[in-house]
Amino acid sequence: MDYSKIVDAETWDFIHRTEAHYPPGRWVMSIADQRRVHDEMCRAFFSGYPSGFSARDTSMGGAPVRIYQHGAPAFSLVYLHGVS
C-alpha cells in the first residue's frame, strides 16, 4: 500500500516527530532503555491536560496506575497498563 497517498501531512509530521525520538537499533535495546526513550518522547509531546482535567499517579495492588479526573463531582478514568 502506498501510504503517501492516504496519510495526510499532519499525520506524517506526527510519525516523523515520533521516529526522531527512537534511535537506530532500538529493537535490540533493553526493555528499561526502550521505556526510557518512550518516556522522553511522551514528555516532549505532552502539552498539558484540557481545562478541568487533572491526573495523578498512584498504585493499586502494587501496580502503578494513573487516574484522570474531570469536574466535580469527579468523573474518573482509570487506565491500567501491563506491567513488567
PyMOL Python script that loads the backbone (N, CA, C, O; Angstrom):
from pymol import cmd

cmd.read_pdbstr("""\
ATOM      1  N   MET A   1       0.845  -1.179   0.000  1.00  0.00           N
ATOM      2  CA  MET A   1       0.000   0.000   0.000  1.00  0.00           C
ATOM      3  C   MET A   1       0.888   1.239   0.000  1.00  0.00           C
ATOM      4  O   MET A   1       1.882   1.299   0.723  1.00  0.00           O
ATOM      5  N   ASP A   2       0.528   2.212  -0.802  1.00  0.00           N
ATOM      6  CA  ASP A   2       1.269   3.460  -0.890  1.00  0.00           C
ATOM      7  C   ASP A   2       0.681   4.452   0.121  1.00  0.00           C
ATOM      8  O   ASP A   2      -0.286   5.155  -0.172  1.00  0.00           O
ATOM      9  N   TYR A   3       1.281   4.494   1.310  1.00  0.00           N
ATOM     10  CA  TYR A   3       0.759   5.351   2.371  1.00  0.00           C
ATOM     11  C   TYR A   3       0.882   6.835   2.045  1.00  0.00           C
ATOM     12  O   TYR A   3       0.161   7.650   2.620  1.00  0.00           O
ATOM     13  N   SER A   4       1.778   7.199   1.139  1.00  0.00           N
ATOM     14  CA  SER A   4       1.930   8.607   0.787  1.00  0.00           C
ATOM     15  C   SER A   4       0.652   9.166   0.164  1.00  0.00           C
ATOM     16  O   SER A   4       0.448  10.380   0.150  1.00  0.00           O
ATOM     17  N   LYS A   5      -0.202   8.293  -0.348  1.00  0.00           N
ATOM     18  CA  LYS A   5      -1.445   8.744  -0.969  1.00  0.00           C
ATOM     19  C   LYS A   5      -2.631   8.786  -0.007  1.00  0.00           C
ATOM     20  O   LYS A   5      -3.650   9.409  -0.303  1.00  0.00           O
ATOM     21  N   ILE A   6      -2.500   8.124   1.145  1.00  0.00           N
ATOM     22  CA  ILE A   6      -3.655   8.067   2.055  1.00  0.00           C
ATOM     23  C   ILE A   6      -3.408   8.709   3.420  1.00  0.00           C
ATOM     24  O   ILE A   6      -4.348   8.883   4.194  1.00  0.00           O
ATOM     25  N   VAL A   7      -2.158   9.064   3.726  1.00  0.00           N
ATOM     26  CA  VAL A   7      -1.839   9.677   5.018  1.00  0.00           C
ATOM     27  C   VAL A   7      -1.618  11.166   4.805  1.00  0.00           C
ATOM     28  O   VAL A   7      -0.842  11.569   3.938  1.00  0.00           O
ATOM     29  N   ASP A   8      -2.309  11.988   5.605  1.00  0.00           N
ATOM     30  CA  ASP A   8      -2.202  13.435   5.427  1.00  0.00           C
ATOM     31  C   ASP A   8      -0.916  13.988   6.042  1.00  0.00           C
ATOM     32  O   ASP A   8      -0.219  13.294   6.783  1.00  0.00           O
ATOM     33  N   ALA A   9      -0.617  15.242   5.724  1.00  0.00           N
ATOM     34  CA  ALA A   9       0.634  15.880   6.146  1.00  0.00           C
ATOM     35  C   ALA A   9       0.759  15.967   7.662  1.00  0.00           C
ATOM     36  O   ALA A   9       1.847  15.773   8.203  1.00  0.00           O
ATOM     37  N   GLU A  10      -0.329  16.254   8.348  1.00  0.00           N
ATOM     38  CA  GLU A  10      -0.284  16.358   9.810  1.00  0.00           C
ATOM     39  C   GLU A  10       0.093  15.019  10.438  1.00  0.00           C
ATOM     40  O   GLU A  10       0.869  14.969  11.392  1.00  0.00           O
ATOM     41  N   THR A  11      -0.459  13.943   9.901  1.00  0.00           N
ATOM     42  CA  THR A  11      -0.133  12.619  10.420  1.00  0.00           C
ATOM     43  C   THR A  11       1.310  12.258  10.112  1.00  0.00           C
ATOM     44  O   THR A  11       1.992  11.681  10.959  1.00  0.00           O
ATOM     45  N   TRP A  12       1.797  12.590   8.900  1.00  0.00           N
ATOM     46  CA  TRP A  12       3.203  12.341   8.579  1.00  0.00           C
ATOM     47  C   TRP A  12       4.108  13.110   9.530  1.00  0.00           C
ATOM     48  O   TRP A  12       5.133  12.582   9.961  1.00  0.00           O
ATOM     49  N   ASP A  13       3.752  14.345   9.865  1.00  0.00           N
ATOM     50  CA  ASP A  13       4.539  15.130  10.802  1.00  0.00           C
ATOM     51  C   ASP A  13       4.630  14.421  12.143  1.00  0.00           C
ATOM     52  O   ASP A  13       5.706  14.342  12.735  1.00  0.00           O
ATOM     53  N   PHE A  14       3.504  13.905  12.627  1.00  0.00           N
ATOM     54  CA  PHE A  14       3.483  13.169  13.888  1.00  0.00           C
ATOM     55  C   PHE A  14       4.371  11.922  13.795  1.00  0.00           C
ATOM     56  O   PHE A  14       5.145  11.643  14.710  1.00  0.00           O
ATOM     57  N   ILE A  15       4.260  11.187  12.712  1.00  0.00           N
ATOM     58  CA  ILE A  15       5.074   9.982  12.524  1.00  0.00           C
ATOM     59  C   ILE A  15       6.558  10.330  12.539  1.00  0.00           C
ATOM     60  O   ILE A  15       7.345   9.650  13.197  1.00  0.00           O
ATOM     61  N   HIS A  16       6.946  11.381  11.820  1.00  0.00           N
ATOM     62  CA  HIS A  16       8.364  11.765  11.763  1.00  0.00           C
ATOM     63  C   HIS A  16       8.861  12.285  13.105  1.00  0.00           C
ATOM     64  O   HIS A  16       9.995  12.002  13.494  1.00  0.00           O
ATOM     65  N   ARG A  17       8.033  13.038  13.814  1.00  0.00           N
ATOM     66  CA  ARG A  17       8.428  13.516  15.147  1.00  0.00           C
ATOM     67  C   ARG A  17       8.605  12.344  16.102  1.00  0.00           C
ATOM     68  O   ARG A  17       9.523  12.341  16.922  1.00  0.00           O
ATOM     69  N   THR A  18       7.726  11.346  15.998  1.00  0.00           N
ATOM     70  CA  THR A  18       7.834  10.161  16.841  1.00  0.00           C
ATOM     71  C   THR A  18       9.104   9.391  16.514  1.00  0.00           C
ATOM     72  O   THR A  18       9.858   9.027  17.416  1.00  0.00           O
ATOM     73  N   GLU A  19       9.346   9.142  15.239  1.00  0.00           N
ATOM     74  CA  GLU A  19      10.539   8.400  14.810  1.00  0.00           C
ATOM     75  C   GLU A  19      11.830   9.086  15.248  1.00  0.00           C
ATOM     76  O   GLU A  19      12.821   8.414  15.534  1.00  0.00           O
ATOM     77  N   ALA A  20      11.826  10.415  15.303  1.00  0.00           N
ATOM     78  CA  ALA A  20      13.022  11.164  15.677  1.00  0.00           C
ATOM     79  C   ALA A  20      13.478  10.857  17.105  1.00  0.00           C
ATOM     80  O   ALA A  20      14.644  11.065  17.439  1.00  0.00           O
ATOM     81  N   HIS A  21      12.580  10.372  17.935  1.00  0.00           N
ATOM     82  CA  HIS A  21      12.921  10.061  19.327  1.00  0.00           C
ATOM     83  C   HIS A  21      13.528   8.674  19.496  1.00  0.00           C
ATOM     84  O   HIS A  21      14.123   8.375  20.531  1.00  0.00           O
ATOM     85  N   TYR A  22      13.380   7.835  18.489  1.00  0.00           N
ATOM     86  CA  TYR A  22      13.854   6.460  18.605  1.00  0.00           C
ATOM     87  C   TYR A  22      15.145   6.262  17.820  1.00  0.00           C
ATOM     88  O   TYR A  22      15.189   6.509  16.615  1.00  0.00           O
ATOM     89  N   PRO A  23      16.194   5.817  18.505  1.00  0.00           N
ATOM     90  CA  PRO A  23      17.485   5.631  17.834  1.00  0.00           C
ATOM     91  C   PRO A  23      17.470   4.401  16.931  1.00  0.00           C
ATOM     92  O   PRO A  23      16.647   3.504  17.116  1.00  0.00           O
ATOM     93  N   PRO A  24      18.371   4.357  15.962  1.00  0.00           N
ATOM     94  CA  PRO A  24      18.514   3.150  15.146  1.00  0.00           C
ATOM     95  C   PRO A  24      18.877   1.975  16.061  1.00  0.00           C
ATOM     96  O   PRO A  24      19.571   2.153  17.062  1.00  0.00           O
ATOM     97  N   GLY A  25      18.414   0.804  15.721  1.00  0.00           N
ATOM     98  CA  GLY A  25      18.724  -0.381  16.522  1.00  0.00           C
ATOM     99  C   GLY A  25      17.916  -0.490  17.794  1.00  0.00           C
ATOM    100  O   GLY A  25      18.273  -1.252  18.693  1.00  0.00           O
ATOM    101  N   ARG A  26      16.849   0.250  17.882  1.00  0.00           N
ATOM    102  CA  ARG A  26      16.052   0.264  19.116  1.00  0.00           C
ATOM    103  C   ARG A  26      15.490  -1.101  19.471  1.00  0.00           C
ATOM    104  O   ARG A  26      15.202  -1.363  20.639  1.00  0.00           O
ATOM    105  N   TRP A  27      15.327  -1.977  18.484  1.00  0.00           N
ATOM    106  CA  TRP A  27      14.737  -3.290  18.736  1.00  0.00           C
ATOM    107  C   TRP A  27      15.678  -4.191  19.540  1.00  0.00           C
ATOM    108  O   TRP A  27      15.251  -5.232  20.039  1.00  0.00           O
ATOM    109  N   VAL A  28      16.943  -3.810  19.671  1.00  0.00           N
ATOM    110  CA  VAL A  28      17.857  -4.604  20.492  1.00  0.00           C
ATOM    111  C   VAL A  28      18.138  -3.931  21.841  1.00  0.00           C
ATOM    112  O   VAL A  28      18.934  -4.436  22.633  1.00  0.00           O
ATOM    113  N   MET A  29      17.490  -2.807  22.097  1.00  0.00           N
ATOM    114  CA  MET A  29      17.654  -2.122  23.380  1.00  0.00           C
ATOM    115  C   MET A  29      16.961  -2.928  24.478  1.00  0.00           C
ATOM    116  O   MET A  29      16.014  -3.670  24.220  1.00  0.00           O
ATOM    117  N   SER A  30      17.446  -2.768  25.691  1.00  0.00           N
ATOM    118  CA  SER A  30      16.784  -3.419  26.821  1.00  0.00           C
ATOM    119  C   SER A  30      15.395  -2.803  27.012  1.00  0.00           C
ATOM    120  O   SER A  30      15.121  -1.700  26.541  1.00  0.00           O
ATOM    121  N   ILE A  31      14.541  -3.526  27.702  1.00  0.00           N
ATOM    122  CA  ILE A  31      13.201  -3.002  27.992  1.00  0.00           C
ATOM    123  C   ILE A  31      13.314  -1.687  28.763  1.00  0.00           C
ATOM    124  O   ILE A  31      12.575  -0.740  28.489  1.00  0.00           O
ATOM    125  N   ALA A  32      14.222  -1.628  29.709  1.00  0.00           N
ATOM    126  CA  ALA A  32      14.393  -0.401  30.502  1.00  0.00           C
ATOM    127  C   ALA A  32      14.799   0.771  29.610  1.00  0.00           C
ATOM    128  O   ALA A  32      14.296   1.882  29.780  1.00  0.00           O
ATOM    129  N   ASP A  33      15.706   0.531  28.660  1.00  0.00           N
ATOM    130  CA  ASP A  33      16.119   1.609  27.758  1.00  0.00           C
ATOM    131  C   ASP A  33      14.999   2.004  26.806  1.00  0.00           C
ATOM    132  O   ASP A  33      14.823   3.189  26.521  1.00  0.00           O
ATOM    133  N   GLN A  34      14.238   1.028  26.310  1.00  0.00           N
ATOM    134  CA  GLN A  34      13.098   1.346  25.455  1.00  0.00           C
ATOM    135  C   GLN A  34      12.068   2.173  26.220  1.00  0.00           C
ATOM    136  O   GLN A  34      11.498   3.118  25.675  1.00  0.00           O
ATOM    137  N   ARG A  35      11.832   1.820  27.473  1.00  0.00           N
ATOM    138  CA  ARG A  35      10.883   2.573  28.303  1.00  0.00           C
ATOM    139  C   ARG A  35      11.384   3.993  28.517  1.00  0.00           C
ATOM    140  O   ARG A  35      10.596   4.937  28.466  1.00  0.00           O
ATOM    141  N   ARG A  36      12.695   4.163  28.757  1.00  0.00           N
ATOM    142  CA  ARG A  36      13.269   5.495  28.967  1.00  0.00           C
ATOM    143  C   ARG A  36      13.084   6.359  27.721  1.00  0.00           C
ATOM    144  O   ARG A  36      12.681   7.518  27.822  1.00  0.00           O
ATOM    145  N   VAL A  37      13.378   5.797  26.544  1.00  0.00           N
ATOM    146  CA  VAL A  37      13.212   6.530  25.287  1.00  0.00           C
ATOM    147  C   VAL A  37      11.741   6.907  25.093  1.00  0.00           C
ATOM    148  O   VAL A  37      11.430   8.036  24.713  1.00  0.00           O
ATOM    149  N   HIS A  38      10.848   5.966  25.354  1.00  0.00           N
ATOM    150  CA  HIS A  38       9.413   6.234  25.203  1.00  0.00           C
ATOM    151  C   HIS A  38       8.958   7.326  26.166  1.00  0.00           C
ATOM    152  O   HIS A  38       8.203   8.218  25.778  1.00  0.00           O
ATOM    153  N   ASP A  39       9.409   7.264  27.416  1.00  0.00           N
ATOM    154  CA  ASP A  39       9.039   8.289  28.399  1.00  0.00           C
ATOM    155  C   ASP A  39       9.540   9.664  27.987  1.00  0.00           C
ATOM    156  O   ASP A  39       8.835  10.657  28.168  1.00  0.00           O
ATOM    157  N   GLU A  40      10.753   9.737  27.434  1.00  0.00           N
ATOM    158  CA  GLU A  40      11.289  11.021  26.957  1.00  0.00           C
ATOM    159  C   GLU A  40      10.432  11.568  25.813  1.00  0.00           C
ATOM    160  O   GLU A  40      10.162  12.767  25.751  1.00  0.00           O
ATOM    161  N   MET A  41      10.011  10.685  24.914  1.00  0.00           N
ATOM    162  CA  MET A  41       9.163  11.111  23.807  1.00  0.00           C
ATOM    163  C   MET A  41       7.824  11.625  24.338  1.00  0.00           C
ATOM    164  O   MET A  41       7.327  12.654  23.882  1.00  0.00           O
ATOM    165  N   CYS A  42       7.250  10.918  25.287  1.00  0.00           N
ATOM    166  CA  CYS A  42       5.962  11.345  25.843  1.00  0.00           C
ATOM    167  C   CYS A  42       6.073  12.719  26.498  1.00  0.00           C
ATOM    168  O   CYS A  42       5.173  13.547  26.355  1.00  0.00           O
ATOM    169  N   ARG A  43       7.166  12.967  27.214  1.00  0.00           N
ATOM    170  CA  ARG A  43       7.364  14.288  27.826  1.00  0.00           C
ATOM    171  C   ARG A  43       7.481  15.364  26.751  1.00  0.00           C
ATOM    172  O   ARG A  43       6.976  16.473  26.927  1.00  0.00           O
ATOM    173  N   ALA A  44       8.137  15.050  25.649  1.00  0.00           N
ATOM    174  CA  ALA A  44       8.298  16.027  24.568  1.00  0.00           C
ATOM    175  C   ALA A  44       6.962  16.355  23.904  1.00  0.00           C
ATOM    176  O   ALA A  44       6.753  17.489  23.472  1.00  0.00           O
ATOM    177  N   PHE A  45       6.065  15.392  23.817  1.00  0.00           N
ATOM    178  CA  PHE A  45       4.773  15.593  23.163  1.00  0.00           C
ATOM    179  C   PHE A  45       3.707  16.171  24.104  1.00  0.00           C
ATOM    180  O   PHE A  45       2.717  16.737  23.642  1.00  0.00           O
ATOM    181  N   PHE A  46       3.904  16.032  25.410  1.00  0.00           N
ATOM    182  CA  PHE A  46       2.868  16.450  26.370  1.00  0.00           C
ATOM    183  C   PHE A  46       2.675  17.961  26.327  1.00  0.00           C
ATOM    184  O   PHE A  46       3.630  18.724  26.477  1.00  0.00           O
ATOM    185  N   SER A  47       1.442  18.381  26.123  1.00  0.00           N
ATOM    186  CA  SER A  47       1.154  19.819  26.073  1.00  0.00           C
ATOM    187  C   SER A  47       0.152  20.231  27.140  1.00  0.00           C
ATOM    188  O   SER A  47      -0.489  21.275  27.027  1.00  0.00           O
ATOM    189  N   GLY A  48       0.020  19.419  28.165  1.00  0.00           N
ATOM    190  CA  GLY A  48      -0.892  19.735  29.257  1.00  0.00           C
ATOM    191  C   GLY A  48      -2.236  19.057  29.074  1.00  0.00           C
ATOM    192  O   GLY A  48      -2.560  18.557  27.997  1.00  0.00           O
ATOM    193  N   TYR A  49      -3.006  19.052  30.140  1.00  0.00           N
ATOM    194  CA  TYR A  49      -4.348  18.470  30.106  1.00  0.00           C
ATOM    195  C   TYR A  49      -5.351  19.538  29.710  1.00  0.00           C
ATOM    196  O   TYR A  49      -5.125  20.723  29.954  1.00  0.00           O
ATOM    197  N   PRO A  50      -6.453  19.132  29.103  1.00  0.00           N
ATOM    198  CA  PRO A  50      -7.505  20.104  28.788  1.00  0.00           C
ATOM    199  C   PRO A  50      -8.035  20.750  30.064  1.00  0.00           C
ATOM    200  O   PRO A  50      -7.910  20.188  31.152  1.00  0.00           O
ATOM    201  N   SER A  51      -8.620  21.919  29.925  1.00  0.00           N
ATOM    202  CA  SER A  51      -9.166  22.645  31.064  1.00  0.00           C
ATOM    203  C   SER A  51     -10.113  21.754  31.866  1.00  0.00           C
ATOM    204  O   SER A  51     -10.988  21.093  31.307  1.00  0.00           O
ATOM    205  N   GLY A  52      -9.923  21.750  33.176  1.00  0.00           N
ATOM    206  CA  GLY A  52     -10.798  20.993  34.064  1.00  0.00           C
ATOM    207  C   GLY A  52     -10.353  19.559  34.316  1.00  0.00           C
ATOM    208  O   GLY A  52     -10.936  18.871  35.153  1.00  0.00           O
ATOM    209  N   PHE A  53      -9.330  19.100  33.605  1.00  0.00           N
ATOM    210  CA  PHE A  53      -8.835  17.742  33.799  1.00  0.00           C
ATOM    211  C   PHE A  53      -7.587  17.758  34.667  1.00  0.00           C
ATOM    212  O   PHE A  53      -6.817  18.718  34.660  1.00  0.00           O
ATOM    213  N   SER A  54      -7.406  16.692  35.402  1.00  0.00           N
ATOM    214  CA  SER A  54      -6.176  16.512  36.166  1.00  0.00           C
ATOM    215  C   SER A  54      -5.830  15.026  36.141  1.00  0.00           C
ATOM    216  O   SER A  54      -6.647  14.185  35.768  1.00  0.00           O
ATOM    217  N   ALA A  55      -4.609  14.731  36.545  1.00  0.00           N
ATOM    218  CA  ALA A  55      -4.164  13.340  36.602  1.00  0.00           C
ATOM    219  C   ALA A  55      -3.257  13.186  37.812  1.00  0.00           C
ATOM    220  O   ALA A  55      -2.541  14.110  38.198  1.00  0.00           O
ATOM    221  N   ARG A  56      -3.305  12.003  38.396  1.00  0.00           N
ATOM    222  CA  ARG A  56      -2.392  11.697  39.494  1.00  0.00           C
ATOM    223  C   ARG A  56      -1.976  10.246  39.393  1.00  0.00           C
ATOM    224  O   ARG A  56      -2.750   9.384  38.978  1.00  0.00           O
ATOM    225  N   ASP A  57      -0.747   9.996  39.778  1.00  0.00           N
ATOM    226  CA  ASP A  57      -0.204   8.643  39.766  1.00  0.00           C
ATOM    227  C   ASP A  57      -0.314   8.057  41.164  1.00  0.00           C
ATOM    228  O   ASP A  57      -0.075   8.738  42.161  1.00  0.00           O
ATOM    229  N   THR A  58      -0.676   6.797  41.218  1.00  0.00           N
ATOM    230  CA  THR A  58      -0.785   6.069  42.477  1.00  0.00           C
ATOM    231  C   THR A  58      -0.549   4.600  42.162  1.00  0.00           C
ATOM    232  O   THR A  58      -0.003   4.275  41.108  1.00  0.00           O
ATOM    233  N   SER A  59      -0.944   3.722  43.046  1.00  0.00           N
ATOM    234  CA  SER A  59      -0.841   2.293  42.755  1.00  0.00           C
ATOM    235  C   SER A  59      -2.074   1.586  43.299  1.00  0.00           C
ATOM    236  O   SER A  59      -2.712   2.038  44.249  1.00  0.00           O
ATOM    237  N   MET A  60      -2.382   0.476  42.670  1.00  0.00           N
ATOM    238  CA  MET A  60      -3.478  -0.386  43.105  1.00  0.00           C
ATOM    239  C   MET A  60      -2.966  -1.813  43.080  1.00  0.00           C
ATOM    240  O   MET A  60      -2.563  -2.323  42.035  1.00  0.00           O
ATOM    241  N   GLY A  61      -2.986  -2.449  44.236  1.00  0.00           N
ATOM    242  CA  GLY A  61      -2.488  -3.818  44.303  1.00  0.00           C
ATOM    243  C   GLY A  61      -1.038  -3.935  43.896  1.00  0.00           C
ATOM    244  O   GLY A  61      -0.623  -4.974  43.385  1.00  0.00           O
ATOM    245  N   GLY A  62      -0.261  -2.892  44.112  1.00  0.00           N
ATOM    246  CA  GLY A  62       1.152  -2.905  43.769  1.00  0.00           C
ATOM    247  C   GLY A  62       1.442  -2.507  42.328  1.00  0.00           C
ATOM    248  O   GLY A  62       2.607  -2.382  41.950  1.00  0.00           O
ATOM    249  N   ALA A  63       0.399  -2.304  41.507  1.00  0.00           N
ATOM    250  CA  ALA A  63       0.599  -1.914  40.110  1.00  0.00           C
ATOM    251  C   ALA A  63       0.454  -0.398  39.991  1.00  0.00           C
ATOM    252  O   ALA A  63      -0.479   0.176  40.553  1.00  0.00           O
ATOM    253  N   PRO A  64       1.372   0.263  39.259  1.00  0.00           N
ATOM    254  CA  PRO A  64       1.238   1.713  39.085  1.00  0.00           C
ATOM    255  C   PRO A  64       0.034   2.035  38.207  1.00  0.00           C
ATOM    256  O   PRO A  64      -0.201   1.375  37.195  1.00  0.00           O
ATOM    257  N   VAL A  65      -0.722   3.047  38.600  1.00  0.00           N
ATOM    258  CA  VAL A  65      -1.880   3.497  37.818  1.00  0.00           C
ATOM    259  C   VAL A  65      -1.881   5.012  37.758  1.00  0.00           C
ATOM    260  O   VAL A  65      -1.355   5.678  38.650  1.00  0.00           O
ATOM    261  N   ARG A  66      -2.463   5.546  36.722  1.00  0.00           N
ATOM    262  CA  ARG A  66      -2.667   6.985  36.591  1.00  0.00           C
ATOM    263  C   ARG A  66      -4.172   7.202  36.565  1.00  0.00           C
ATOM    264  O   ARG A  66      -4.880   6.561  35.789  1.00  0.00           O
ATOM    265  N   ILE A  67      -4.659   8.093  37.401  1.00  0.00           N
ATOM    266  CA  ILE A  67      -6.084   8.382  37.492  1.00  0.00           C
ATOM    267  C   ILE A  67      -6.328   9.764  36.904  1.00  0.00           C
ATOM    268  O   ILE A  67      -5.760  10.756  37.361  1.00  0.00           O
ATOM    269  N   TYR A  68      -7.181   9.815  35.886  1.00  0.00           N
ATOM    270  CA  TYR A  68      -7.567  11.064  35.241  1.00  0.00           C
ATOM    271  C   TYR A  68      -8.907  11.486  35.811  1.00  0.00           C
ATOM    272  O   TYR A  68      -9.814  10.664  35.941  1.00  0.00           O
ATOM    273  N   GLN A  69      -9.041  12.768  36.154  1.00  0.00           N
ATOM    274  CA  GLN A  69     -10.294  13.260  36.722  1.00  0.00           C
ATOM    275  C   GLN A  69     -10.745  14.517  36.010  1.00  0.00           C
ATOM    276  O   GLN A  69      -9.941  15.301  35.506  1.00  0.00           O
ATOM    277  N   HIS A  70     -12.078  14.687  35.985  1.00  0.00           N
ATOM    278  CA  HIS A  70     -12.667  15.881  35.392  1.00  0.00           C
ATOM    279  C   HIS A  70     -13.894  16.277  36.194  1.00  0.00           C
ATOM    280  O   HIS A  70     -14.745  15.446  36.511  1.00  0.00           O
ATOM    281  N   GLY A  71     -13.967  17.548  36.512  1.00  0.00           N
ATOM    282  CA  GLY A  71     -15.164  18.115  37.113  1.00  0.00           C
ATOM    283  C   GLY A  71     -15.404  17.719  38.561  1.00  0.00           C
ATOM    284  O   GLY A  71     -14.631  16.986  39.178  1.00  0.00           O
ATOM    285  N   ALA A  72     -16.518  18.241  39.074  1.00  0.00           N
ATOM    286  CA  ALA A  72     -16.941  17.924  40.437  1.00  0.00           C
ATOM    287  C   ALA A  72     -18.451  17.736  40.410  1.00  0.00           C
ATOM    288  O   ALA A  72     -19.124  18.651  39.935  1.00  0.00           O
ATOM    289  N   PRO A  73     -19.037  16.668  40.861  1.00  0.00           N
ATOM    290  CA  PRO A  73     -18.248  15.566  41.429  1.00  0.00           C
ATOM    291  C   PRO A  73     -17.370  14.933  40.360  1.00  0.00           C
ATOM    292  O   PRO A  73     -17.706  14.900  39.176  1.00  0.00           O
ATOM    293  N   ALA A  74     -16.257  14.445  40.816  1.00  0.00           N
ATOM    294  CA  ALA A  74     -15.227  13.972  39.890  1.00  0.00           C
ATOM    295  C   ALA A  74     -15.673  12.758  39.082  1.00  0.00           C
ATOM    296  O   ALA A  74     -16.248  11.804  39.608  1.00  0.00           O
ATOM    297  N   PHE A  75     -15.390  12.830  37.806  1.00  0.00           N
ATOM    298  CA  PHE A  75     -15.510  11.683  36.918  1.00  0.00           C
ATOM    299  C   PHE A  75     -14.092  11.153  36.767  1.00  0.00           C
ATOM    300  O   PHE A  75     -13.175  11.922  36.478  1.00  0.00           O
ATOM    301  N   SER A  76     -13.899   9.871  36.954  1.00  0.00           N
ATOM    302  CA  SER A  76     -12.557   9.308  36.881  1.00  0.00           C
ATOM    303  C   SER A  76     -12.466   8.240  35.804  1.00  0.00           C
ATOM    304  O   SER A  76     -13.400   7.470  35.578  1.00  0.00           O
ATOM    305  N   LEU A  77     -11.328   8.217  35.155  1.00  0.00           N
ATOM    306  CA  LEU A  77     -10.975   7.164  34.219  1.00  0.00           C
ATOM    307  C   LEU A  77      -9.691   6.551  34.738  1.00  0.00           C
ATOM    308  O   LEU A  77      -8.689   7.243  34.916  1.00  0.00           O
ATOM    309  N   VAL A  78      -9.723   5.266  34.976  1.00  0.00           N
ATOM    310  CA  VAL A  78      -8.534   4.572  35.453  1.00  0.00           C
ATOM    311  C   VAL A  78      -8.028   3.709  34.308  1.00  0.00           C
ATOM    312  O   VAL A  78      -8.733   2.814  33.842  1.00  0.00           O
ATOM    313  N   TYR A  79      -6.817   3.974  33.857  1.00  0.00           N
ATOM    314  CA  TYR A  79      -6.204   3.248  32.764  1.00  0.00           C
ATOM    315  C   TYR A  79      -5.144   2.337  33.331  1.00  0.00           C
ATOM    316  O   TYR A  79      -4.145   2.811  33.871  1.00  0.00           O
ATOM    317  N   LEU A  80      -5.343   1.036  33.220  1.00  0.00           N
ATOM    318  CA  LEU A  80      -4.383   0.064  33.722  1.00  0.00           C
ATOM    319  C   LEU A  80      -3.603  -0.492  32.538  1.00  0.00           C
ATOM    320  O   LEU A  80      -4.181  -1.026  31.591  1.00  0.00           O
ATOM    321  N   HIS A  81      -2.302  -0.360  32.607  1.00  0.00           N
ATOM    322  CA  HIS A  81      -1.440  -0.817  31.524  1.00  0.00           C
ATOM    323  C   HIS A  81      -0.600  -1.974  32.045  1.00  0.00           C
ATOM    324  O   HIS A  81      -0.286  -2.030  33.234  1.00  0.00           O
ATOM    325  N   GLY A  82      -0.243  -2.873  31.182  1.00  0.00           N
ATOM    326  CA  GLY A  82       0.577  -4.002  31.576  1.00  0.00           C
ATOM    327  C   GLY A  82       1.861  -3.564  32.254  1.00  0.00           C
ATOM    328  O   GLY A  82       2.456  -2.549  31.890  1.00  0.00           O
ATOM    329  N   VAL A  83       2.273  -4.325  33.225  1.00  0.00           N
ATOM    330  CA  VAL A  83       3.472  -4.010  33.989  1.00  0.00           C
ATOM    331  C   VAL A  83       4.429  -5.193  33.865  1.00  0.00           C
ATOM    332  O   VAL A  83       4.013  -6.351  33.859  1.00  0.00           O
ATOM    333  N   SER A  84       5.708  -4.876  33.766  1.00  0.00           N
ATOM    334  CA  SER A  84       6.681  -5.974  33.738  1.00  0.00           C
ATOM    335  C   SER A  84       7.706  -5.797  34.823  1.00  0.00           C
ATOM    336  O   SER A  84       8.609  -6.622  34.959  1.00  0.00           O
TER     337      SER A  84
END
""", "prot")
cmd.dss("prot")
cmd.show_as("cartoon", "prot")
cmd.util.cbc("prot")
cmd.orient("prot")
